[in-house]
């Protein structure tokens, strides 16, 4: 059935030698939502939220190094700005005048950077439980670079992990407090079955330290540049993340000119559960209907 939100298309684009994979659904002539998942997740991160916004063309990407997308070259990296050139070219290639960017966690940070860098291509920005990275002091520059180099040497030749079963993959991710159903949803794009078991598709370099992190001034400048309507939706922060999330929210409230903030109770991956996802979809729909750039 045409325009059935349950109909999902596998998509792929090769940009600058990197293959980007994704899932698309919804009317082709509708406004386009480009969604960016969090660290070590994939396009299935939006499998619950996507069908709740059937009136939009919804494109959920596997970011480089994740899911079915390609890995960067051995000389490449996975800092949050490294994806911007490919994402920017994808916006141009898709041929729309502008887009709605939707990001979760690390994907929210990447979406905010992209919106700041290409504001003419972004009509609205929606971030889920994320917005900016934790600012670092200039004094840690050298130690951060040292950590990057150490991790790079350690991970460059590391083989990808192989799990005996999908259940083992789910159990592994659950150790960090992630609900099992989250890992189960992600597993179809996170794993490939081999003769030895279920191999994780992700690039081991994703686990390494960044070479450089943004300082307070750079983050404030980025937020100042977000002139489009912005919706921040926040989950209930884990105890160890409260200080960071409170600082991020406060900074966004001070710096983003056209900001709407909303709290929906739940854990960090709450957009992958039916009840909070329904509340989220309603909030996004209302935000997009009343806001004009």
Buried (B, 14 or more C-beta within 10 A) or exposed (E): EEBEBEEBEEBEBEBEEBBBBBBBBBBEEBBBBBBBBBBBBBBBBBBBBBBBBBEBBBBBBBBBBBBBBBBBEEEBBBBBBBBBEBBBBBBEEBEBEBBBBBBBBBBBBBBBBBBBBBBEBBBBBBBBBBBBBEBBEEEEBEEBBEBBEEBBEEBEEEEEBBBEEBBBBBEBBBEEEBBEBBBBBBBBBBBEEEEEBBBBBBBBBBBBBBBBBBBBEBBBEBBEBBBBBBBBBBBBBEEEBEEBBEBBBEBBEEBBEBBBBBEBEBBBBBBBBEEBBBBBBEBBBEBBEEBEE
